[in-house]
Amino acid sequence: MGDAGEGIVDAESRIQERLEELQREAEQKKRKRSTIDPELARQLESLSLARTQLERQLQAVASTRRRTQLEAALADLDARIAACKVSRDGGA
């Protein structure tokens, strides 16, 4: 009978340890989210929207000259998006 009681206590302690572990993970995720620069996030969103708009224009354009301009603008946006992502990730 004593062994059954020990099993219950062991199970309860494992459950408690797991709950504490989950709580620590949630706190770490929350801290990580709070360290994201809101201005940088806004810039990334703006650049992404601009890129989507240019892609739509590129699909509808007939002029070779305008197509070249749009492709250059897309390349510039891609470079700016990549730079923002590098800044967001801490230079990694």
Buried (B, 14 or more C-beta within 10 A) or exposed (E): EEEEEEEEEEEEEEEEEEEEEEEEEEEEEEEEEEEEEEEEEEBBEEBEEBBEEBEEBBEEBEEEEEEEBBEEBBEBBEEBBEEBEEEBEEEE
